[in-house]
Amino acid sequence: MTPVVEAGLMPLGRVAPVAGSLVKALIRTAIVDVWERSRASLFFNTSLYLHV
């Protein structure tokens, strides 16, 4: 690799882990959000079903 390419890749190497953890955090938030919603609707449906 040429020094120019290496110099260009240096910041990328620092940014990649930050971007990775950011993506992981977003995915985790999305999963929790979906899980909470589905659990709430499941609980709601079950309680409705039991009341009938």
Backbone hydrogen bonds, N-H to C=O, Kabsch-Sander energy under -0.5 kcal/mol:
donor,donor_aa,acceptor,acceptor_aa,energy
6,E,2,T,-2.4
7,A,3,P,-2.5
8,G,4,V,-1.9
9,L,5,V,-2.0
10,M,6,E,-1.4
12,L,8,G,-0.6
13,G,9,L,-2.2
14,R,10,M,-1.1
15,V,11,P,-2.3
16,A,12,L,-2.7
18,V,14,R,-0.7
19,A,15,V,-2.9
20,G,16,A,-2.6
21,S,17,P,-2.4
22,L,18,V,-2.1
23,V,19,A,-2.5
24,K,20,G,-2.4
25,A,21,S,-2.3
26,L,22,L,-2.3
27,I,23,V,-2.7
28,R,24,K,-2.7
29,T,25,A,-2.4
30,A,26,L,-2.4
31,I,27,I,-2.7
32,V,28,R,-2.5
33,D,29,T,-2.5
34,V,30,A,-2.7
35,W,31,I,-2.8
36,E,32,V,-2.8
37,R,33,D,-2.2
38,S,34,V,-2.9
39,R,35,W,-2.5
40,A,36,E,-2.3
41,S,37,R,-2.6
42,L,38,S,-2.3
43,F,39,R,-2.6
44,F,40,A,-2.6
45,N,41,S,-2.8
46,T,42,L,-2.5
47,S,43,F,-2.5
48,L,44,F,-2.2
49,Y,45,N,-2.4
50,L,46,T,-2.4
51,H,47,S,-1.7
52,V,48,L,-1.4
